[in-house]
């Protein structure tokens, strides 16, 4: 068994965070990215969304459902070493000036999302990219299999 969650939602997410995730994932699909929620990185941190583009670019998006959620987050800088670009996704009423200027900003609702500020490109080293891509592929396949055969993980 893997340390990745079989299903992307583990009960910790608020309804608001799930709404932001839905809109953000819809936007990503329209930009030719495939995204996974609750993706665990090699260092043990878990991203809200990790997305892979058609050319292999890796984008991590951290969802902030409230100011308190944002203020309590001291780990987001750790994600930079695992992505080509990093953004925060927030709801329409989130005070955008709180988001650091050096990262991307996405505003989302349950229907979609808009990029308010582009994320800076910081290309990953080849070995790191390969490791993240392999993990992404395996997790996506395991989750898909889990939908088809939910009892298949019992050991």
C-alpha positions as CSV (number, residue, x, y, z in Angstrom):
1,X,0.0,0.0,0.0
2,X,1.1,3.6,-0.6
3,X,1.2,6.5,1.9
4,X,-0.9,8.5,-0.6
5,X,-4.6,8.7,0.1
6,X,-6.6,6.5,-2.2
7,X,-9.3,9.1,-2.4
8,X,-8.3,12.8,-2.6
9,X,-10.5,13.9,0.3
10,X,-9.7,12.7,3.8
11,X,-12.2,14.6,5.8
12,X,-9.8,17.4,6.9
13,X,-10.9,19.8,4.1
14,X,-13.6,22.3,4.8
15,X,-16.5,22.7,2.4
16,X,-15.1,26.0,1.3
17,X,-11.6,24.5,0.6
18,X,-13.3,21.8,-1.5
19,X,-15.2,24.4,-3.5
20,X,-12.0,26.3,-4.2
21,X,-10.3,23.0,-5.2
22,X,-13.2,22.2,-7.6
23,X,-13.0,25.5,-9.4
24,X,-9.2,25.4,-9.5
25,X,-9.2,21.9,-11.0
26,X,-11.7,23.0,-13.6
27,X,-9.4,25.9,-14.6
28,X,-6.4,23.6,-14.7
29,X,-8.2,21.2,-17.0
30,X,-8.9,24.1,-19.4
31,X,-5.2,24.9,-19.3
32,X,-4.2,21.4,-20.3
33,X,-3.1,20.4,-16.8
34,X,-4.0,17.2,-15.0
35,X,-4.3,17.7,-11.2
36,X,-4.4,15.5,-8.1
37,X,-5.7,16.6,-4.8
38,X,-3.9,15.7,-1.5
39,X,-0.6,14.7,-3.1
40,X,2.2,13.6,-0.8
41,X,5.7,14.7,-1.7
42,X,8.9,12.8,-1.0
43,X,9.6,15.0,2.1
44,X,6.3,14.0,3.6
45,X,4.5,17.3,3.0
46,X,1.1,17.0,1.4
47,X,0.1,19.5,-1.3
48,X,-3.5,20.5,-1.8
49,X,-3.2,20.2,-5.6
50,X,-0.3,19.0,-7.7
51,X,-0.8,19.4,-11.4
52,X,1.2,18.3,-14.5
53,X,1.0,20.2,-17.8
54,X,1.2,18.7,-21.3
55,X,5.0,19.5,-21.5
56,X,5.7,18.0,-18.1
57,X,5.6,21.2,-16.1
58,X,4.7,20.8,-12.4
59,X,2.5,23.3,-10.7
60,X,1.7,23.1,-7.0
61,X,-1.4,25.0,-5.7
62,X,-2.0,25.6,-2.0
63,X,-5.6,26.3,-1.1
64,X,-6.4,28.8,1.6
65,X,-10.0,28.9,2.6
66,X,-9.7,31.7,5.2
67,X,-7.3,34.2,6.6
68,X,-6.7,32.0,9.7
69,X,-5.8,29.1,7.4
70,X,-3.3,31.3,5.6
71,X,-1.8,32.7,8.7
72,X,-1.3,29.2,10.3
73,X,0.6,28.0,7.2
74,X,4.3,28.0,7.8
75,X,5.1,25.2,5.3
76,X,4.3,26.6,1.9
77,X,7.9,27.5,1.0
78,X,8.8,23.8,1.3
79,X,6.7,23.1,-1.8
80,X,8.9,25.3,-4.0
81,X,11.6,22.6,-4.3
82,X,9.1,20.2,-5.9
83,X,7.5,22.4,-8.5
84,X,8.2,24.6,-11.5
85,X,5.6,27.1,-10.3
86,X,3.7,27.7,-7.1
87,X,0.4,29.5,-6.5
88,X,-2.2,30.0,-3.8
89,X,-5.8,29.5,-4.6
90,X,-8.4,31.5,-2.6
91,X,-12.1,32.3,-2.6
92,X,-13.4,35.6,-4.1
93,X,-13.7,37.3,-0.7
94,X,-10.2,36.5,0.5
95,X,-8.0,39.6,1.1
96,X,-5.6,39.2,-1.9
97,X,-3.0,41.6,-0.5
98,X,-2.0,38.9,2.1
99,X,-0.7,36.6,-0.6
100,X,3.1,37.1,-1.1
101,X,3.9,38.9,-4.3
102,X,6.5,36.4,-5.4
103,X,4.0,33.6,-5.9
104,X,1.0,33.1,-8.1
105,X,-2.6,33.9,-7.1
106,X,-5.7,32.1,-8.3
107,X,-9.3,33.1,-7.3
108,X,-11.8,30.3,-7.5
109,X,-15.4,29.4,-6.8
110,X,-17.2,26.1,-7.4
111,X,-17.7,26.9,-11.1
112,X,-14.1,27.8,-12.1
113,X,-11.1,30.0,-11.4
114,X,-9.1,32.9,-12.7
115,X,-5.4,33.5,-12.5
116,X,-5.0,36.9,-10.9
117,X,-1.2,36.8,-10.8
118,X,1.0,34.4,-12.8
119,X,3.3,32.1,-10.8
120,X,7.0,32.7,-11.5
121,X,8.7,29.9,-13.4
122,X,11.5,28.1,-11.5
123,X,12.4,25.0,-13.5
124,X,13.1,21.8,-11.5
125,X,16.2,19.7,-11.9
126,X,15.7,16.7,-14.2
127,X,16.1,14.1,-11.4
128,X,13.5,15.8,-9.2
129,X,11.1,16.2,-12.1
130,X,11.4,12.5,-13.0
131,X,10.8,11.5,-9.3
132,X,7.7,13.7,-9.0
133,X,6.3,12.6,-12.4
134,X,6.8,8.9,-11.5
135,X,5.0,9.4,-8.2
136,X,2.2,11.4,-9.9
137,X,1.6,8.7,-12.4
138,X,1.6,5.9,-9.8
139,X,-0.8,7.8,-7.5
140,X,-3.1,8.6,-10.4
141,X,-3.2,5.0,-11.5
142,X,-3.8,3.7,-7.9
143,X,-6.6,6.2,-7.4
144,X,-8.2,5.2,-10.7
145,X,-7.9,1.5,-9.8
146,X,-9.4,2.2,-6.4
147,X,-12.5,3.6,-8.1
148,X,-12.8,0.4,-10.1
149,X,-12.0,-2.0,-7.3
150,X,-12.3,-0.3,-3.9
151,X,-11.8,-3.6,-2.1
152,X,-8.6,-4.3,-4.0
153,X,-6.4,-2.6,-1.4
154,X,-7.4,-5.0,1.4
155,X,-4.4,-7.1,2.5
